[in-house]
Amino acid sequence: MKIILTQDMHELGLEGDILDVAKGYARNYLLPKGLALEATAQNLKYLESRRKKIEAKRLRAKEEAEQLKEKMEGIALSFRQKAGEEGKLYGSVTAMDIASELEKEGIVIDRRKIALDRPIKTVGEFEVPVKIYPEVTATLKVKVKAEQPQE
């Protein structure tokens, strides 16, 4: 079934994209939630009339993403966790931890945009990609140190 997205969707596409999706997905999820319109002749005309606004919005969002990328590339996050003898952490550093630490730095970002394959479970320095916008990915430096035992 052909649809027109009415807003950006993480894995699906950007606002104004014309996509071919499964009928059930369109009828049961996208259309009722207002995330898409059926690609009829009338809706395609409506899309063409809004095309300039959509392009301007995309350009503005990409510029904001580029600025955020520059801001994030200068940040190095540091975590202290309890660790064993070989440098293995008792817990782990997750995308949620990174997002909350970024929030303390003044950068609010959805934890799902932090592309951490699996939680960090060892001491060391890591580079974590953050997908801010479809073509804009920042690399965040994360340092994990062992917590010193208190005496």
C-alpha positions in Angstrom: 0.0 0.0 0.0 1.4 3.4 -0.9 1.5 6.0 1.8 2.8 9.6 2.4 4.5 10.1 5.8 3.2 13.1 7.7 6.1 13.2 10.1 9.6 11.8 10.4 9.8 8.2 11.5 13.0 6.8 12.8 13.4 3.7 10.7 10.8 4.4 8.0 11.6 7.7 6.5 11.1 11.5 6.6 8.0 13.7 6.3 6.7 13.8 2.8 8.3 10.5 1.7 6.1 8.3 -0.4 6.6 4.7 0.7 5.2 1.3 -0.1 4.3 -0.6 3.2 2.3 -3.6 4.2 -1.5 -2.9 4.1 -2.0 -4.1 7.7 0.9 -1.8 9.0 -0.7 1.2 7.2 -4.3 0.5 8.2 -3.7 -0.6 11.8 -0.9 1.7 12.8 0.2 4.5 10.5 -3.1 5.8 9.3 -5.0 5.7 12.7 -2.2 7.5 14.5 -1.9 10.2 11.9 1.6 9.3 11.0 0.8 8.8 7.3 -1.8 9.5 4.6 -2.9 7.1 1.9 -1.3 8.1 -1.4 -4.4 9.1 -3.3 -4.4 11.7 -6.1 -5.8 14.4 -3.7 -3.2 13.7 -1.1 -0.4 13.8 -3.6 -1.6 17.2 -4.7 -1.6 18.3 -1.1 1.9 17.0 -0.7 3.1 19.0 -3.7 1.6 22.2 -2.3 3.5 21.6 1.0 6.8 20.4 -0.6 8.6 23.8 -0.1 7.6 23.9 3.6 8.8 20.3 4.1 12.1 21.0 2.4 12.7 24.1 4.5 11.9 22.2 7.6 14.3 19.4 6.7 17.1 21.9 5.9 16.6 23.7 9.2 16.6 20.4 11.1 19.8 19.3 9.4 21.5 22.5 10.2 20.4 22.2 13.9 21.7 18.6 13.9 25.1 19.8 12.5 25.4 22.4 15.3 24.5 19.8 17.9 27.1 17.4 16.4 29.8 20.0 16.7 28.8 20.7 20.3 28.8 16.9 21.1 32.1 16.2 19.5 33.8 18.4 22.0 32.4 16.5 25.0 34.1 13.6 26.7 31.8 11.8 29.3 33.4 10.1 32.2 31.8 7.4 34.3 33.0 5.7 37.6 31.8 2.2 38.1 32.6 -0.6 40.5 34.9 -3.0 38.7 36.6 -6.3 39.3 40.3 -7.3 39.1 40.4 -7.6 35.3 38.6 -4.3 34.6 35.2 -5.9 34.1 32.4 -3.8 35.5 29.9 -5.2 38.0 27.2 -3.2 36.3 27.3 -1.6 32.9 27.1 1.8 31.1 24.0 1.9 29.0 22.6 4.3 26.4 20.3 5.6 29.2 23.3 6.4 31.4 24.9 8.3 28.5 21.7 10.2 27.8 21.3 11.3 31.4 25.0 12.4 31.6 24.5 14.4 28.3 21.5 16.0 29.9 23.7 17.2 32.8 25.9 18.8 30.1 22.9 20.6 28.7 22.3 18.4 25.7 18.9 16.6 25.6 18.9 13.7 23.3 16.7 10.6 23.0 18.5 7.5 24.3 17.3 5.6 21.2 19.5 7.8 19.1 22.6 6.6 20.9 23.8 3.7 18.7 25.4 1.5 21.4 25.4 -2.0 20.1 25.6 -3.5 23.7 26.2 -1.9 27.1 29.8 -1.1 28.0 31.0 -3.7 30.5 34.7 -3.0 30.8 37.0 -0.1 31.9 38.5 1.9 29.1 37.8 4.6 26.5 35.1 4.1 23.9 33.7 6.0 20.9 29.9 5.9 20.8 28.1 7.0 17.7 25.0 9.2 18.1 22.6 9.4 15.2 21.2 12.9 15.5 19.6 13.1 12.0 19.6 10.6 9.1 22.8 11.9 7.5 24.3 13.4 10.7 26.1 11.1 13.2 28.2 12.5 16.0 30.9 10.5 17.8 30.9 10.8 21.6 34.0 9.9 23.7 33.1 7.9 26.8 35.7 7.1 29.5 34.9 4.4 32.0 37.1 4.2 35.1 37.1 1.8 38.1 35.7 3.3 41.2 38.3 3.5 44.0 37.4 1.5 47.1 36.8 3.7 50.1 39.0 3.2 53.2 
